[in-house]
Amino acid sequence: MKLLVYGAGVLGSYLAHVLVRGGHEVTMLARGKRAQQLQTDGLVIRHYFQRKTTVDEVNVIQTLSSEDGYDLIFVVMKYNDFPSVLPILAANQSSHIVLVGNNADAYGMLNFLNEHCVVPKHVVFGFQLSGGLREESGRIICIRGGGQMILGSLGGEIPFKPLLEQAFQHASYKLTYQNDMDAWLKSHIVPIVALNSVSYLNGGDLKKAAKDKKLLKQAISVMDEGFTVLEKSGYTIIPASPFTFIRKYRRLAYLALKLYHHLPFAKWVDGSFAEILALYDSFEPLKDQSTVATPQWDDLKKRAVARFMGE
Ligand SMILES: NC(=O)c1ccc[n+]([C@@H]2O[C@H](COP(=O)([O-])OP(=O)(O)OC[C@H]3O[C@@H](n4cnc5c(N)ncnc54)[C@H](OP(=O)(O)O)[C@@H]3O)[C@@H](O)[C@H]2O)c1
């Protein structure tokens, strides 16, 4: 199959590796220095737990023209980066698109693509369960168990499931389908903003964050408030277990958070506060609509934003 991975960062790089190893013709859309690194050195990934380094050859493009056709396009980037590429995707002749990453506005993005497309678009939303970071040299450090993506469309059945299955047929990678992907994505935002704020307010020093009892406890309250906002807004919390756990076992949740911040690989999971801020902002209308009191959420957001603005 002819596949495009649009966005050559941490998660897009691992996805491209999986698809190359699955026997497909894979092109990556990369910008500037990243494009050069891929062309010169190939796609270099250090698989942290697997203790191996892989190098793959990929085709590299720097722009997507309207005539370039692909069987599937995976767009893998930060939530706040998606809007700039939606017009380019809409103008392109390919029909099957998977938007991969945190997403608070799946319906908005789908509507944009449907309204502006030159050919009918079939859009699926995904979240790849891996993490890592990109080194200055371009080498990706990839943190994962087995490769896995959670996937779902916004209207019931995935319209191009056979194509997706074919793309991963010979790859060691699991596709997990989710019926209510919008609810899954919204539920996922809650722990993401809380945990990233804890790390951000500690300057990325996770050992320091692990000792910040007050902040860790606040993060648990923030998650409780965020999940309650979603629940009151009519969303199903998916998966339900984190919500149940923090409500029932607060002390255990605190210990689990403390432990997580001590894990050696936790520091290898990269985040960007610009994305977290966009995700925080996406919750404002939901909070207003639900009328749930969110004092801990508001305080954490205010402190993290103040730090961001001061940088
Ligand atoms: N990294 C992690 O540990 C991790 C873990 C769990 C979830 N996630 C989530 O997964 C999603 C993707 O994260 P990531 O870490 O892979 O992000 P990333 O490393 O920042 O990669 C995004 C890539 O998209 C490219 N890009 C952005 N805007 C573009 C545009 N307009 N045109 C072309 N390319 C563009 C960036 O280009 P440049 O190279 O030029 O910047 C970058 O290479 C995010 O929602 C993130 O929160 C990440």
The ligand as an SDF file (V2000), in Angstrom:
LIG
                    3D

 48 52  0  0  0  0  0  0  0  0999 V2000
    5.8900   12.1290   22.7230 N   0  0  0  0  0  0  0  0  0  0  0  0
    5.2540   11.4760   23.6720 C   0  0  0  0  0  0  0  0  0  0  0  0
    5.8880   10.9750   24.6160 O   0  0  0  0  0  0  0  0  0  0  0  0
    3.7640   11.2870   23.6250 C   0  0  0  0  0  0  0  0  0  0  0  0
    3.1860   10.3620   24.4840 C   0  0  0  0  0  0  0  0  0  0  0  0
    1.8110   10.1620   24.4450 C   0  0  0  0  0  0  0  0  0  0  0  0
    1.0440   10.9240   23.5890 C   0  0  0  0  0  0  0  0  0  0  0  0
    1.6210   11.8480   22.7850 N   0  0  0  0  0  0  0  0  0  0  0  0
    0.7160   12.6280   21.9250 C   0  0  0  0  0  0  0  0  0  0  0  0
    0.8100   12.2000   20.5680 O   0  0  0  0  0  0  0  0  0  0  0  0
    0.6170   13.3040   19.6820 C   0  0  0  0  0  0  0  0  0  0  0  0
    1.8270   13.4450   18.7850 C   0  0  0  0  0  0  0  0  0  0  0  0
    2.9330   13.6930   19.6390 O   0  0  0  0  0  0  0  0  0  0  0  0
    4.4510   13.6590   19.1930 P   0  0  0  0  0  0  0  0  0  0  0  0
    5.2320   13.5680   20.4610 O   0  0  0  0  0  0  0  0  0  0  0  0
    4.6610   12.6700   18.1220 O   0  0  0  0  0  0  0  0  0  0  0  0
    4.6140   15.1320   18.6170 O   0  0  0  0  0  0  0  0  0  0  0  0
    5.9040   15.7370   17.9460 P   0  0  0  0  0  0  0  0  0  0  0  0
    7.1080   14.9610   18.3130 O   0  0  0  0  0  0  0  0  0  0  0  0
    5.8690   17.2120   18.2280 O   0  0  0  0  0  0  0  0  0  0  0  0
    5.6490   15.4830   16.4080 O   0  0  0  0  0  0  0  0  0  0  0  0
    4.7780   16.2210   15.6480 C   0  0  0  0  0  0  0  0  0  0  0  0
    5.3950   16.3800   14.2840 C   0  0  0  0  0  0  0  0  0  0  0  0
    4.4590   17.0690   13.4730 O   0  0  0  0  0  0  0  0  0  0  0  0
    5.1730   18.0330   12.7490 C   0  0  0  0  0  0  0  0  0  0  0  0
    4.3010   19.1370   12.3850 N   0  0  0  0  0  0  0  0  0  0  0  0
    3.6210   19.9790   13.1700 C   0  0  0  0  0  0  0  0  0  0  0  0
    2.9390   20.8610   12.4410 N   0  0  0  0  0  0  0  0  0  0  0  0
    3.2160   20.5660   11.1550 C   0  0  0  0  0  0  0  0  0  0  0  0
    2.8300   21.1600    9.9190 C   0  0  0  0  0  0  0  0  0  0  0  0
    2.0220   22.2140    9.8720 N   0  0  0  0  0  0  0  0  0  0  0  0
    3.3260   20.6210    8.7870 N   0  0  0  0  0  0  0  0  0  0  0  0
    4.1510   19.5660    8.8240 C   0  0  0  0  0  0  0  0  0  0  0  0
    4.5590   18.9620    9.9680 N   0  0  0  0  0  0  0  0  0  0  0  0
    4.0910   19.4730   11.1120 C   0  0  0  0  0  0  0  0  0  0  0  0
    6.2950   18.5030   13.6590 C   0  0  0  0  0  0  0  0  0  0  0  0
    7.2810   19.0840   12.8660 O   0  0  0  0  0  0  0  0  0  0  0  0
    8.6660   19.6530   13.4090 P   0  0  0  0  0  0  0  0  0  0  0  0
    9.5620   18.4390   13.4130 O   0  0  0  0  0  0  0  0  0  0  0  0
    9.0720   20.6400   12.4000 O   0  0  0  0  0  0  0  0  0  0  0  0
    8.3970   20.2030   14.7530 O   0  0  0  0  0  0  0  0  0  0  0  0
    6.7000   17.1980   14.3150 C   0  0  0  0  0  0  0  0  0  0  0  0
    7.6740   16.5220   13.5850 O   0  0  0  0  0  0  0  0  0  0  0  0
    0.3740   14.5200   20.6030 C   0  0  0  0  0  0  0  0  0  0  0  0
   -0.9880   14.6920   20.8130 O   0  0  0  0  0  0  0  0  0  0  0  0
    1.0630   14.1070   21.8860 C   0  0  0  0  0  0  0  0  0  0  0  0
    0.5690   14.7570   23.0480 O   0  0  0  0  0  0  0  0  0  0  0  0
    2.9720   12.0330   22.7620 C   0  0  0  0  0  0  0  0  0  0  0  0
  1  2  1  0
  2  3  2  0
  2  4  1  0
  4  5  1  0
  4 48  2  0
  5  6  2  0
  6  7  1  0
  7  8  2  0
  8  9  1  0
  8 48  1  0
  9 10  1  0
  9 46  1  0
 10 11  1  0
 11 12  1  0
 11 44  1  0
 12 13  1  0
 13 14  1  0
 14 15  2  0
 14 16  1  0
 14 17  1  0
 17 18  1  0
 18 19  2  0
 18 20  1  0
 18 21  1  0
 21 22  1  0
 22 23  1  0
 23 24  1  0
 23 42  1  0
 24 25  1  0
 25 26  1  0
 25 36  1  0
 26 27  1  0
 26 35  1  0
 27 28  2  0
 28 29  1  0
 29 30  1  0
 29 35  2  0
 30 31  1  0
 30 32  2  0
 32 33  1  0
 33 34  2  0
 34 35  1  0
 36 37  1  0
 36 42  1  0
 37 38  1  0
 38 39  2  0
 38 40  1  0
 38 41  1  0
 42 43  1  0
 44 45  1  0
 44 46  1  0
 46 47  1  0
M  CHG  2   8   1  16  -1
M  END
$$$$
